[in-house]
Amino acid sequence: MTPPSDPGSLPPLRVAVLGCGTVGGEVVRLLLAQADDFTARIGRPLELVGIAVRRAGKERPGIDPALFTTDAQTLVSRTDIDLVIEVIGGIEPARTLILTALASGASVVTANKALLAEDGATLYDAAERAGADLYYEAAVAGAIPIVRPLRESLVGDEVTAVIGILNGTTNFILDKMDTEGAGFAEALADAQELGYAEADPTADVEGFDAAAKAAILSSLAFHSRVGIGDVHREGITEVTAADIASAREMGCVVKLLAICQLSDGGRPDGTGPGRTVSVRVHPAMIPRSHPLAGVGGAYNAVFVESRFAGRLMFYGPGAGGSPTASAVLGDLVTVARNRVRGASGPGESSYAQRVVTGIGDVVTRYHLSLAVADVAGVLATIAHCFAEHGVSIQTVRQQGREGDAQLVIVTHRATDAALSATVDALRRLDVVSEVTSVMRVEGE
Amino acid sequence: MTPPSDPGSLPPLRVAVLGCGTVGGEVVRLLLAQADDFTARIGRPLELVGIAVRRAGKERPGIDPALFTTDAQTLVSRTDIDLVIEVIGGIEPARTLILTALASGASVVTANKALLAEDGATLYDAAERAGADLYYEAAVAGAIPIVRPLRESLVGDEVTAVIGILNGTTNFILDKMDTEGAGFAEALADAQELGYAEADPTADVEGFDAAAKAAILSSLAFHSRVGIGDVHREGITEVTAADIASAREMGCVVKLLAICQLSDGGRPDGTGPGRTVSVRVHPAMIPRSHPLAGVGGAYNAVFVESRFAGRLMFYGPGAGGSPTASAVLGDLVTVARNRVRGASGPGESSYAQRVVTGIGDVVTRYHLSLAVADVAGVLATIAHCFAEHGVSIQTVRQQGREGDAQLVIVTHRATDAALSATVDALRRLDVVSEVTSVMRVEGE
């Protein structure tokens, strides 16, 4: 082995950071605190040359004030910068800044799930053209390594499904509803008070955040371009305490799941032509014995099924300043190492170009609650309605009330289209006063 | 974006496979079955040019017989080979073959934990000198991506502990003892019958396999060289049905754990100079609520604690032909991509050169069973013995028998040295007829 020269004496790689909020502030702090370790790990020192912020003048202890600028565009246009970290979030100006950074010769590390899910293709193409790296481990599931395992570890395998709890806020809320019997509004208020949910919780509770992450994971898993527009999305705002109680009676728990699946190709081993992809985010009941059922609080977990590796699970904190910064800095060191070696990591892999199908074709099981008239023959009428639409009933449980009854039905596997048609028909029946809830049952 | 040329028409990368047993056979089969996908993912086709086997002439359906050779040394000496997969296992001839392959210009993918733990430094240095890649995801925890997450995803963080169930055979045996109340010999016989344990189970049940994996993970996690000789190792052959029952009474389960820890550096945040590493493999009791407690059968799991990412867990099949082949092929595609780009991945990172301390300094809790005389004052005598050695007792449970009694003691945290001295002193006490068992309690 050649005797190692002191890497600290070599010319530094120059780093710019865009954004200095919760994540950005932590990235800068850890970058400075671990400078010597990073130098040893990369083989050259890193030099922080600028931090773009929206408002100058805010006190940021331990950071040289001269590093701050409100002119992000000029910062990323500098051609002497090797590495740009984007932790602003949102579509613009993040997109323009990343494209400028790549065009100026820098490699980019980003945590921006919304942008990657909205317009990843533009960014991947720009990185490819520039021969630069675009890394984004922090965009999905916080500190949990999932982008790299899908992009590299499983690249010799065929991933058939990725099922994740990808949003800590909704998991916290559903967990609270399950353990404390709270309603959605009450659990949301608690989450907001504890800082787990934003004042405007829409992106989390309506599933937009999880849908963006699902689009990114599907693209990686299936070597195809999947955007947020391809993801069927339902939030958790309509999940009731009654749904949670009903799930409990079935030995299930309700989770907001992101489900990315590769369809069967028709051959006995599952391969074959015409395999398609479906991607959806919605609340679902899963058995308490399922590995994802035990993921509590604001944790995230990703369950991966592949043809040869089998079933893998990845678990950890899905958000927060330090965990997200850890993921960003792991990418930063990797990208810096690539730069020292004059190389770049794997780019986008979308050669398979799988068609993304709509929710109608998705096959799963369903849990329905119906308020029905408590008269003879009701069950026969309802069973006939299911049968007419090709949906087979697995179990029926009837709970009598004064005047009417509550019917809880769990179906066998059926397409979403068949189930939707069944629900429409049920609503038109005289004996059905209300379809109280419909929820998918997964993980069996 | 430049229009992609057809990668299948480009000159192939040449691949040689050393070994065609369970894993090697599966590697070859999947390599051939997924040839088109691999070409698209790598950007150039792979061409299998030779398979080294011990005995020629064995029927291997679907593989061109002309590919087989019994002369591995000549195969790896060819300078036209880009990628060598080593799945022979063991120290020699694997080491010589890998060194020859690297010297001849090939990158190497290996699943050889024993060799890496015994003499990894020689291999890493040879790869560094040759500017070639040496990848080994399959060497630890089968298909679970853990080498890459430690080497890349967490490289911007500081890993403080890695705790793993790294051996499927022993986990299967302990699981069977727990769920069926079986003794060790009976559970081992079952495991052998089902193919989970070898005819000579020494490497598994004595902890050598897990110790090799622990050495590899420690080296990666702590940026230091840790060899199998640095690992304190105890197997599971002395775990009794009584230990398992006693664990159950405490709400615990017994697992063979590999525990790799970075010591505290003395500063309030845990950093500071003189931080050392300890690495040990032994059976331990862990609470049933711990994420590792639920890892059943032949599965593996790795729990990682880091300063910024927090607690992560990785879970999946730890062995078997297909899962191991998946990990090998993930590395193969990654290494092939590096080669197409004229680059190499991260090499060994051992700059931290942390000192590995012996088991005596390790601090944990202990569960002891003692057979004692059932006479007045026994407990006082025994408690005095613990106190003399600075070991604090947390709980004592006494079960009377005819003539003598069984005492179950759980201690507070103490060093292994203090506990060992206590046990020696207990054995010398007249009132102690036997120290029936001593087991560490972890994960609290």
Contacts between the chains, C-beta under 8 A, distances in Angstrom:
chain1	res1	chain2	res2	distance
A	1	B	125	4.7
A	1	B	128	6.0
A	1	B	129	6.4
A	2	B	129	7.8
A	26	B	308	7.8
A	30	B	156	7.4
A	30	B	308	6.2
A	34	B	156	7.5
A	34	B	158	7.3
A	37	B	158	7.5
A	37	B	223	7.9
A	37	B	352	7.8
A	38	B	156	7.4
A	40	B	223	7.5
A	40	B	349	7.6
A	40	B	351	4.0
A	40	B	352	7.5
A	41	B	155	5.8
A	41	B	223	7.1
A	41	B	349	5.8
A	41	B	351	7.3
A	125	B	1	4.7
A	128	B	1	6.1
A	129	B	1	6.4
A	129	B	2	7.8
A	137	B	153	6.2
A	142	B	309	7.9
A	143	B	157	8.0
A	143	B	306	8.0
A	143	B	308	7.5
A	143	B	309	3.5
A	143	B	310	6.5
A	143	B	312	6.6
A	144	B	312	6.1
A	145	B	145	7.1
A	145	B	148	7.6
A	145	B	149	4.1
A	145	B	153	3.6
A	145	B	154	7.3
A	145	B	312	7.5
A	148	B	145	7.6
A	148	B	148	6.0
A	148	B	149	6.9
A	148	B	152	6.1
A	148	B	153	5.3
A	149	B	145	4.1
A	149	B	148	6.9
A	149	B	149	7.1
A	152	B	148	6.1
A	152	B	330	6.4
A	152	B	333	7.9
A	152	B	334	5.0
A	153	B	137	6.2
A	153	B	145	3.6
A	153	B	148	5.3
A	153	B	327	7.1
A	153	B	330	4.6
A	154	B	145	7.3
A	154	B	326	7.1
A	154	B	330	5.7
A	155	B	41	5.8
A	155	B	329	8.0
A	155	B	330	5.3
A	155	B	333	4.5
A	155	B	334	6.5
A	156	B	30	7.4
A	156	B	34	7.5
A	156	B	38	7.4
A	156	B	326	6.2
A	156	B	327	7.9
A	156	B	328	7.2
A	156	B	329	2.6
A	156	B	330	4.2
A	156	B	331	7.4
A	156	B	332	5.8
A	156	B	333	4.9
A	157	B	143	8.0
A	157	B	326	4.3
A	157	B	329	6.7
A	157	B	330	6.6
A	158	B	34	7.3
A	158	B	37	7.5
A	223	B	37	7.9
A	223	B	40	7.5
A	223	B	41	7.1
A	291	B	315	7.1
A	294	B	294	7.6
A	306	B	143	8.0
A	306	B	326	6.6
A	307	B	322	8.0
A	308	B	26	7.8
A	308	B	30	6.2
A	308	B	143	7.5
A	308	B	322	4.3
A	308	B	323	6.6
A	308	B	325	6.0
A	308	B	326	4.0
A	308	B	329	7.8
A	309	B	142	7.9
A	309	B	143	3.5
A	309	B	316	6.6
A	309	B	317	7.0
A	309	B	322	7.4
A	309	B	323	5.0
A	309	B	326	3.9
A	309	B	327	7.1
A	310	B	143	6.5
A	310	B	316	6.5
A	310	B	317	4.6
A	310	B	320	7.9
A	310	B	322	7.2
A	310	B	323	5.6
A	311	B	316	6.4
A	311	B	317	7.3
A	312	B	143	6.6
A	312	B	144	6.1
A	312	B	145	7.5
A	312	B	314	7.5
A	312	B	315	6.6
A	312	B	316	3.8
A	313	B	313	7.6
A	313	B	314	7.5
A	313	B	315	4.2
A	313	B	316	6.8
A	314	B	312	7.5
A	314	B	313	7.5
A	314	B	314	5.9
A	314	B	315	7.7
A	315	B	291	7.1
A	315	B	312	6.6
A	315	B	313	4.2
A	315	B	314	7.7
A	315	B	315	7.2
A	316	B	309	6.6
A	316	B	310	6.6
A	316	B	311	6.4
A	316	B	312	3.8
A	316	B	313	6.8
A	317	B	309	7.0
A	317	B	310	4.6
A	317	B	311	7.3
A	320	B	310	7.9
A	322	B	307	7.9
A	322	B	308	4.3
A	322	B	309	7.4
A	322	B	310	7.2
A	323	B	308	6.7
A	323	B	309	5.0
A	323	B	310	5.6
A	325	B	308	6.0
A	326	B	154	7.1
A	326	B	156	6.2
A	326	B	157	4.3
A	326	B	306	6.6
A	326	B	308	4.0
A	326	B	309	3.9
A	327	B	153	7.1
A	327	B	156	7.9
A	327	B	309	7.1
A	328	B	156	7.2
A	329	B	155	8.0
A	329	B	156	2.6
A	329	B	157	6.7
A	329	B	308	7.8
A	330	B	152	6.4
A	330	B	153	4.6
A	330	B	154	5.7
A	330	B	155	5.3
A	330	B	156	4.2
A	330	B	157	6.6
A	331	B	156	7.4
A	332	B	156	5.8
A	333	B	152	7.9
A	333	B	155	4.4
A	333	B	156	4.9
A	334	B	152	5.0
A	334	B	155	6.5
A	334	B	346	7.5
A	337	B	346	5.6
A	338	B	343	7.2
A	341	B	343	5.5
A	341	B	344	6.4
A	342	B	343	7.1
A	343	B	338	7.1
A	343	B	341	5.5
A	343	B	342	7.2
A	343	B	343	2.8
A	343	B	344	7.4
A	344	B	341	6.5
A	344	B	343	7.4
A	346	B	334	7.5
A	346	B	337	5.6
A	349	B	40	7.6
A	349	B	41	5.8
A	351	B	40	4.0
A	351	B	41	7.3
A	352	B	37	7.8
A	352	B	40	7.5
